[in-house]
Amino acid sequence: MPEGRSVMPAVLKRRVVMLALAAAVTSADLAAKAWADAALPGAPVEAGLLDLRLAHNAGVAFSLAAEAPAWTVLAFTAAVTTAVAVLVWRTAPTAGRLWRIALAVVLGGAAANLADRAADGVVTDYLATTWWPTFNLADVAITVGAVLLIAAGWRADKARPASADGQDEER
């Protein structure tokens, strides 16, 4: 084998890179949440457009289902996170780079919120605006990942050739 060539098969390497990116997002968010829990109670930081203010969310996005039993919210979050992880694993061999990055970022955010919720039934939020519910880095990762997935899909649609009759060819 030539020097500098990886012995790891390409598919496995793609999966490892995606999982490593997801783990980095998860770690960064959990570290920020730990800091917020320690530094922000009773001492919010006013920063203008984006303040640091501690909040805990028992529900999912926008506090939906906050009144539901904690185990149902945890089970739902676990199911969604598992579905994203399966999607990461299954699409790694054939997906484009943007799609892989987007899915890994979404998985990292979902895993971080799941891990945070598993500890005490709530998600720690710390980024506050005056016009949007308080959120966290994991929420940002999920949102950015979703936008990147849309961009990746849009790019793929633009790249797909059209047949002579104007209809899209089968993929």
C-alpha positions, 0 to 999 in steps of 0.5 A: 500500500502506498504511503499516506493512503488510509487503510480505512475503507472509504465508507467507514471513514465517512461514517467515522467523520460524521460521527466525530463531527456529531460528537464534537457538536454534542460535546460543545453544547454539553460543555456550554450547558454545564457552564450556563448551569454553573455561571448564570443562575441569578446572574444573566449577562445582558449583551444586547441582541443576544443575552445569556440567561438560564432557562430550563425547558421540559418540552420540545421546541418552543416548549411544546408538550412541556406538560406531558410526562417527562418519560414521553418527551424523553422517549420521543426525543430518543426516537427522533435522535435514533432515526437521525443516527440511522439516517447518518449511518445509511446515507454516509456511503452515497451522500454528498459532503454538504448532506453528510455535514448537515446530518452530522450537525443535526445528530450532534444537536439532537444527541446533546439535547437528549443527553441533557434531558436524560439527566433531569427531564429538562433541556438547559437553554441559555441564549436569549433574545427579546423576540424569540424563545430562549435556546441553546447551541444544540438548537442552533446546530439542529436549525443550521443542519436543517437549513443545510439539508434544504440547501443540499436538496436544492443543489441536488435538484438543480444538478439533476438533468431534465429529459427532452420532454421537460420531465425530470429523469428518474434518479 
